[in-house]
C-alpha cells in the first residue's frame, strides 16, 4: 500500500508533521480514518467501554503524529475477541518526541540552570461513538477483497494505530453496515463531522469537553460459574502507579518501543523473563509492567526464589498446623502460584500478575513440576492433576493455569553460582535482555540537577568500566546504570559507591585477583578527582 501524501482537507499547523490525505471514497467523508488495536483487559479499553473516553499511545509513531481531531477510528479488540468491536472519534492529539534514542554523551557545556521539564509522550484521546453489536472478526477482515495491502492486515494488527486509505475504510464500513444495518445512520453522522451519534447541535466552542455517550460497550458474561470473587491478595509494598506505556517510560527511562514490546510479549505469551547484568533495573521494570498489565495493585504478587524454594512452597504441599489444643495436624495447602491461579479464574475480566524475582536461584524443574505443561497450554486444555493433592484420595481435581494470569521473572545474568534455567522451562518463557543504558543514566542525572561536566565524567567512567569488563570477562558481567544514579553526585558519593558496591563485586568477578582491583580503583579515583575540579 502506498504511503499517504502530505495533503489533507483540514489544514495542519505550519510547524507540525505532514498528515495523511483525507478519505475521499465516500461522499461527506473529509477526515483520515484509522484502525486502533487494543485488548479487552487493557486499562485503555476498559476506560473506553466504561467511561466513553480513553488515551492511547504506541506505534507506529508516524501515524500518531498524523492523527488529528475529528478523525474516525475503527476499534479492533485483539484478545480475546479478534474483531472490530466499536467505532470512535479522535478528540485530542498531544505529546511530542519522547522516545528518541539517546545520543552519545556530548562534551561538557555550561549548566543552563534547572533541567528541562520532560516532554509529554505522543498520544491520542479517543471518544467512544457507538458499539458494533455484531463484531467483524479477523478471518473475515483478511478475506475481504481490497484489504490485502492495508496496514493492519499486512502487519497483522501488531501495533496500535494504523492508517486506512479511503478505499479500505469504505470496504470495512460497508461490511460493518452489512452485518449491522442499524449502523448506517451512525456512520453517516461520523462521516459528516458530528462528534458522536445523537449529540444535539450546539454553538459551544470546540474546546468544550465532550460528554460521554449514552451507550457503552457491554462485555458478554464469561463462561464461568457465578462464584463470588474471593478477597484480593495482600498488596505488595510500594507498587508504582502505571496506567500507560508513557507512565512506564517515565518510570524506567527506557525507550517506548522496548516497553511496548515487553508488554505485548507478556500479554501474548503469558510469561516472560527480564534478563541482564546486575543494576539494570530488571525488578523495577517488572513492577512497572505488572502495574500496567494488572491495573490494580491488589492483583499483583511478588515472590523471590532462593536455593531452598521447593514445589511445596510454590505449588502445593503437605504442611503442619497446630490447633487450639496443641495437636499437630497435616493438610495439603496451596502455594502462592496456585492461590494466584484461583484468584485469576474467579475474575477472568482482569489480568493477575505474579513476579518471580531471581527466578534462576531455585531448581526450577523441581519447583514447577508438572506445571511446565500447564504453562504452555493455558486454560482447561492444559489441565493436569497436582501430584500432592492427587495422592490423598478422593475424586481427581484437574488444575489449569488461566490465560489472565501473567508471570514475570527476573534473572541476573552475571551470577554463575546460580542454577541454569531448565531447557524445558526456557522454551515456555520469552527472554528480554535488559542492557546497561548510558542514555537512561544521563537522563536521570540531568533530571536530578547534575551539572553537565559531572554527567560527562560519570558517563565516561560508566562506559570505560563496562568496556573493560566485557573484554576481560563477557557482557553479562557489566555494571548496570542504576549503580551510578547518585544524588548528589560528588567525590564522596562516588568513593562510597566504589568501596561498598563495586569493589566487592570486582573481587567476586576475579578470583584470585591479579591486579584487577587496583586497575578499576584507578578508574574510579580518576573520576572522583575530576568531580572535585571547579568546573565539575
C-alpha positions in Angstrom: 0.0 0.0 0.0 1.4 3.4 -0.9 2.1 5.8 1.9 -0.2 8.8 2.3 0.9 12.1 0.8 1.1 15.4 2.7 -2.3 16.8 1.6 -5.3 16.9 3.9 -8.7 18.6 3.7 -8.2 20.2 7.1 -5.2 22.5 7.4 -2.4 21.4 9.8 -0.2 23.7 11.8 2.7 25.1 9.8 5.3 23.6 12.1 3.5 20.3 12.6 4.1 16.9 10.9 2.6 16.3 7.5 -0.8 14.5 7.7 -2.2 11.7 5.6 -4.8 12.6 2.9 -8.5 12.9 3.8 -10.6 9.9 2.7 -12.5 10.7 -0.5 -14.0 7.3 -1.3 -17.5 8.3 0.1 -19.4 11.5 -0.1 -19.1 13.6 3.0 -16.0 11.9 4.4 -13.4 14.6 5.0 -11.2 13.1 7.6 -8.5 10.4 7.8 -9.7 7.0 9.0 -7.7 4.9 11.4 -7.6 1.3 12.8 -6.9 1.3 16.5 -5.8 -2.1 18.1 -6.3 -2.8 21.8 -7.1 -5.7 24.1 -10.1 -6.3 26.4 -8.1 -6.4 29.6 -6.1 -3.3 28.9 -7.0 -0.2 31.0 -7.5 1.9 27.8 -10.2 -0.4 26.6 -11.9 -0.6 30.0 -11.9 3.2 30.2 -13.3 3.5 26.7 -16.0 0.9 27.4 -16.9 2.2 30.8 -16.3 6.0 30.7 -16.5 6.6 27.0 -13.1 8.2 26.7 -9.5 6.8 26.7 -6.0 7.8 25.9 -3.8 5.7 23.6 -0.1 5.7 22.8 2.1 3.2 20.9 3.3 2.6 17.4 3.7 3.2 14.5 4.8 6.7 15.7 4.3 8.3 12.3 0.6 7.5 12.5 0.2 9.2 15.9 1.9 12.2 14.5 -0.5 12.3 11.6 -3.8 11.8 13.5 -6.0 14.9 14.0 -9.1 15.8 16.0 -12.3 14.5 14.3 -10.7 11.5 12.6 -12.9 8.4 12.7 -11.4 5.3 14.4 -12.4 1.6 13.9 -11.5 -0.1 17.2 -10.2 -3.6 16.9 -10.0 -5.7 20.1 -7.2 -8.2 19.6 -7.5 -10.5 22.5 -9.7 -12.4 23.1 -12.2 -11.1 20.5 -10.0 -10.6 17.4 -12.8 -8.4 15.9 -13.8 -4.8 15.3 -15.9 -4.1 18.3 -16.6 -0.4 18.3 -16.1 2.9 16.5 -14.7 6.1 18.0 -13.5 9.6 17.2 -10.2 11.3 17.9 -10.9 14.2 20.2 -7.3 15.3 21.1 -3.7 14.7 19.9 -0.9 15.6 22.3 2.7 15.0 23.2 6.0 15.1 21.3 9.1 13.1 20.6 9.8 11.5 24.0 11.4 8.2 22.9 14.2 9.2 20.5 17.3 7.1 21.0 19.8 8.7 23.3 22.7 10.5 21.7 26.3 9.8 22.6 27.5 11.9 25.6 28.4 15.4 24.4 31.4 17.5 25.7 30.7 19.4 28.9 28.6 22.5 28.5 27.9 25.3 31.0 24.9 24.4 33.1 21.8 26.2 32.0 20.1 26.0 35.3 17.2 23.7 36.2 16.8 20.7 33.9 14.1 21.0 31.3 10.7 19.5 32.0 10.2 16.0 30.5 8.4 16.0 27.2 4.9 14.6 27.1 4.7 11.2 25.3 2.8 11.3 21.9 -0.7 10.1 22.3 -4.3 10.5 21.1 -7.5 10.7 23.0 -10.4 8.7 21.6 -14.1 9.1 22.4 -16.5 6.2 22.1 -19.1 6.8 19.4 -21.0 3.5 19.1 -20.8 -0.2 19.6 -20.6 -2.8 16.8 -23.2 -5.2 18.1 -22.3 -7.9 15.5 -18.5 -7.6 15.5 -16.4 -8.0 12.3 -14.0 -10.9 13.0 -10.4 -11.1 11.9 -10.7 -14.0 9.5 -13.5 -12.2 7.6 -11.4 -9.0 7.5 -8.4 -10.9 6.0 -10.7 -12.3 3.3 -12.2 -9.0 2.2 -11.1 -8.1 -1.4 -9.1 -4.9 -1.4 -7.6 -5.2 2.1 -4.5 -7.3 1.2 -2.3 -4.2 1.3 -3.9 -2.5 4.2 -1.6 -1.6 7.1 -3.4 -3.5 9.8 -3.7 -6.6 7.6 -0.1 -6.6 6.3 1.2 -6.2 9.9 -1.4 -8.5 11.4 -2.5 -5.6 13.7 0.8 -5.8 15.5 0.9 -2.3 16.8 -1.6 0.3 18.0 -2.7 2.8 15.3 -2.9 2.0 11.6 -3.7 4.2 8.6 -6.7 3.2 6.4 -7.0 4.6 2.9 -10.3 6.0 1.8 -11.0 2.8 -0.2 -10.0 0.5 2.7 -12.2 2.5 5.2 -15.1 2.3 2.7 -14.7 -1.5 2.4 -14.7 -2.0 6.2 -17.5 0.4 6.7 -19.7 -1.3 4.1 -19.0 -4.7 5.6 -19.8 -3.5 9.1 -23.1 -2.0 7.9 -23.9 -5.2 6.1 -23.6 -7.1 9.4 -25.2 -4.3 11.4 -27.8 -2.4 9.2 -28.6 -0.1 12.1 -25.1 1.4 11.9 -25.7 3.2 8.5 -27.0 6.4 10.2 -24.3 6.5 12.9 -21.6 6.1 10.2 -23.2 8.8 8.1 -23.2 11.1 11.2 -19.5 10.5 11.8 -18.6 11.0 8.1 -20.4 14.3 8.2 -18.2 15.5 11.1 -20.5 15.1 14.1 -18.7 14.3 17.3 -20.9 11.3 18.2 -24.3 10.0 17.2 -27.3 11.7 18.8 -25.5 14.8 20.0 -27.6 17.9 19.5 -26.3 20.8 17.5 -24.6 23.3 19.8 -22.9 26.7 19.4 -20.3 25.8 22.1 -16.7 26.2 21.2 -14.6 23.2 20.1 -12.7 23.3 23.4 -15.8 22.3 25.4 -15.2 18.9 27.0 -17.2 16.2 25.3 -19.8 14.3 27.3 -19.8 10.6 27.4 -22.1 8.8 25.0 -25.3 7.3 26.3 -24.5 3.8 25.2 -21.4 1.9 26.3 -19.9 -1.4 25.2 -21.0 -4.2 27.5 -18.9 -7.3 27.7 -20.8 -10.7 27.4 -20.8 -12.7 30.6 -17.8 -15.2 30.6 -18.5 -18.9 30.7 -17.6 -19.3 34.4 -19.8 -20.4 37.2 -21.1 -17.4 39.2 -18.8 -17.9 42.2 -18.4 -14.7 44.1 -14.8 -13.2 44.0 -12.6 -14.1 46.9 -10.9 -11.3 48.9 -8.0 -10.0 46.9 -4.4 -11.0 47.9 -2.5 -8.7 50.2 -1.0 -5.6 48.5 2.7 -5.7 47.7 4.6 -2.7 49.1 5.1 0.5 47.1 4.0 -0.8 43.7 4.4 2.1 41.3 1.4 3.7 39.7 1.5 3.0 36.0 -1.5 3.5 33.7 0.1 3.6 30.3 3.3 3.0 28.4 4.1 6.7 28.7 4.0 6.3 32.5 6.2 3.2 32.3 8.7 5.1 30.1 8.8 8.0 32.6 9.3 5.5 35.4 12.2 3.5 33.8 13.7 5.9 31.2 13.8 3.0 28.6 12.6 3.6 25.0 8.9 3.3 24.4 9.4 0.7 21.7 11.3 -1.6 24.2 8.5 -1.2 26.7 5.7 -1.8 24.2 7.4 -5.0 23.0 7.8 -6.2 26.6 4.1 -5.5 27.3 3.0 -7.2 24.1 5.2 -10.3 24.8 3.8 -10.6 28.3 0.2 -10.4 27.2 0.7 -12.7 24.1 2.7 -15.5 25.8 1.7 -15.1 29.4 5.2 -15.4 30.8 8.5 -13.5 30.3 11.9 -13.3 31.9 13.8 -10.0 32.2 17.5 -11.0 31.9 20.5 -8.8 32.3 23.6 -7.8 34.3 23.2 -6.5 37.9 21.9 -3.0 38.4 20.0 -2.7 35.1 16.6 -2.1 36.8 15.0 -5.5 36.0 13.0 -5.7 39.2 11.9 -2.1 38.9 10.8 -2.7 35.3 9.0 -5.9 36.3 7.0 -4.0 39.0 6.1 -1.3 36.5 5.0 -3.9 33.9 2.9 -5.7 36.5 1.2 -2.5 37.5 0.4 -1.6 33.8 -0.9 -5.1 33.0 -3.0 -5.7 36.1 -4.3 -2.1 36.5 -4.7 -2.7 40.3 -2.0 -3.5 42.9 -4.4 -5.9 44.5 -4.0 -8.2 41.5 -0.2 -8.3 41.8 2.0 -10.5 44.0 5.8 -10.7 44.3 7.9 -13.7 45.4 11.7 -14.2 45.4 13.2 -17.6 44.6 16.2 -18.9 46.6 18.0 -22.2 46.6 15.7 -23.7 49.2 12.5 -22.8 47.3 10.6 -26.0 46.6 7.4 -27.4 44.9 5.7 -27.4 48.3 6.2 -23.6 48.7 5.3 -22.6 45.1 2.6 -25.1 44.0 1.3 -27.1 47.0 2.5 -29.2 49.8 1.6 -31.2 52.9 2.2 -28.7 55.8 1.7 -28.9 59.6 -0.6 -26.8 61.7 -1.4 -26.6 65.4 -4.9 -26.5 66.7 -6.3 -24.8 69.8 -5.4 -27.8 71.9 -1.9 -28.0 70.7 -2.4 -31.0 68.4 -0.4 -31.1 65.3 -2.3 -31.9 62.1 -1.3 -32.0 58.5 -3.1 -30.7 55.4 -2.4 -30.1 51.7 -2.1 -26.3 51.4 -1.8 -24.4 48.1 1.3 -22.3 47.4 1.4 -18.8 46.1 1.1 -19.9 42.4 -2.0 -22.0 42.9 -3.6 -19.2 45.0 -3.0 -16.7 42.3 -4.4 -19.1 39.7 -7.6 -19.5 41.8 -8.0 -15.7 42.2 -7.5 -15.2 38.4 -10.1 -17.8 37.5 -12.7 -16.1 39.7 -12.0 -12.7 38.0 -11.5 -13.5 34.3 -12.0 -9.9 33.1 -8.7 -8.7 34.6 -5.1 -9.7 34.4 -3.3 -11.0 37.5 0.4 -10.8 37.7 3.0 -12.9 39.7 6.5 -11.5 39.7 9.2 -14.1 40.4 12.4 -12.2 41.4 15.7 -14.0 40.9 13.9 -16.9 39.1 17.1 -18.8 38.4 18.1 -19.1 42.1 15.9 -22.1 42.6 15.9 -25.6 41.0 13.2 -24.7 38.5 12.3 -28.2 37.2 11.6 -29.3 40.8 9.7 -26.1 41.7 7.4 -26.0 38.7 6.9 -29.8 38.4 4.0 -30.8 36.2 3.1 -27.1 35.7 5.5 -26.9 32.8 2.8 -28.5 30.7 0.1 -26.2 32.1 2.2 -23.1 31.4 2.5 -24.0 27.7 -1.2 -24.9 27.2 -3.2 -22.4 29.1 -6.9 -23.0 30.1 -8.7 -26.3 30.5 -6.9 -27.9 27.6 -3.8 -27.9 29.7 -5.4 -29.2 32.9 -3.2 -31.5 35.0 -3.5 -33.3 38.3 -1.3 -31.9 41.0 0.9 -34.6 42.4 0.4 -33.9 46.1 -3.4 -33.5 46.2 -3.9 -36.3 43.8 -2.2 -38.7 46.2 -4.6 -38.1 49.2 -7.6 -39.9 47.8 -10.9 -38.6 46.6 -12.0 -37.6 43.1 -9.3 -36.1 40.9 -9.3 -32.3 40.7 -7.8 -31.1 37.4 -5.8 -27.9 37.7 -5.0 -25.5 34.9 -3.4 -22.1 34.5 -5.9 -19.4 33.4 -5.0 -17.2 30.5 -5.3 -14.0 32.5 -2.5 -15.0 34.9 0.8 -13.5 33.8 4.3 -14.4 35.1 7.3 -12.0 35.1 10.6 -13.4 36.1 13.9 -11.6 36.6 17.3 -13.2 36.2 20.8 -11.9 37.0 23.0 -13.0 34.0 26.2 -12.4 35.9 25.7 -14.8 38.8 27.3 -18.1 37.6 26.8 -19.7 41.0 23.1 -20.0 40.2 21.4 -22.9 38.5 21.0 -22.6 34.8 17.4 -22.3 33.6 16.0 -25.7 32.7 15.7 -26.0 28.9 12.1 -27.2 29.1 11.2 -24.1 31.1 13.3 -21.8 28.9 11.2 -22.9 25.9 8.0 -21.7 27.7 9.2 -18.2 28.6 10.2 -15.3 26.4 13.5 -13.7 27.4 14.0 -9.9 27.2 17.6 -8.6 27.5 17.9 -5.5 29.7 21.2 -3.8 28.9 23.3 -1.2 30.8 22.0 2.0 29.2 24.0 5.2 29.1 21.1 7.2 27.9 18.9 6.2 30.9 21.8 7.2 33.3 22.3 10.6 31.5 18.6 11.5 31.6 18.3 10.5 35.3 21.3 12.6 36.3 20.0 15.6 34.2 16.6 15.3 35.8 18.2 15.4 39.3 20.1 18.6 38.5 23.6 17.2 38.0 25.9 19.6 36.2 26.9 18.8 32.6 30.6 18.4 33.3 29.8 15.9 36.2 27.5 14.0 34.0 30.2 13.7 31.3 32.7 12.4 33.9 30.5 9.7 35.3 29.2 8.6 31.8 32.8 8.2 30.7 33.6 6.2 33.8 30.5 4.0 33.2 31.4 3.3 29.6 35.1 2.6 30.3 34.4 0.2 33.2 31.9 -1.7 31.2 34.1 -1.9 28.1 36.9 -3.3 30.3 34.7 -5.8 31.9 33.3 -7.0 28.6 36.9 -7.6 27.3 38.1 -9.3 30.5 35.0 -11.4 31.1 31.9 -11.1 29.0 29.0 -8.6 28.5 27.0 -10.4 31.2 29.4 -9.0 33.9 28.9 -5.3 33.1 27.6 -2.8 35.6 24.1 -1.6 35.3 23.2 2.1 35.1 21.4 2.1 38.5 24.7 1.8 40.3 25.8 5.2 39.1 22.5 7.0 39.9 23.9 9.1 42.7 22.2 12.2 44.1 24.2 14.2 44.9 27.0 13.2 42.5 30.3 14.2 44.0 33.6 12.7 45.1 32.2 11.4 48.4 29.3 9.5 46.9 31.4 8.1 44.1 34.1 6.9 46.5 31.4 5.3 48.7 30.0 3.6 45.6 33.4 2.1 44.9 34.1 0.9 48.4 30.7 -0.6 49.3 29.3 -1.9 46.0 31.8 -2.0 43.1 35.0 -3.2 44.8 33.2 -6.3 46.4 31.7 -7.1 43.1 35.0 -6.9 41.2 36.6 -9.1 43.9 33.9 -11.7 43.2 34.5 -11.5 39.5 38.2 -12.1 39.6 39.2 -14.9 41.9 42.1 -14.8 42.6 42.7 -11.2 41.7 45.7 -10.4 39.6 45.8 -6.6 39.8 42.2 -6.1 38.6 41.0 -4.4 41.8 43.8 -1.8 41.5 43.0 -1.2 37.8 39.4 -0.5 38.4 40.1 1.5 41.6 42.3 3.8 39.5 39.4 4.5 37.1 37.2 5.5 40.0 39.8 7.6 41.6 40.5 9.5 38.4 36.7 10.2 38.0 36.4 11.2 41.7 39.3 13.7 41.2 37.6 15.1 38.1 34.4 15.7 40.2 36.4 17.7 42.7 37.7 20.1 40.0 36.0 23.5 39.9 34.3 23.0 36.6 32.5 19.9 37.8 
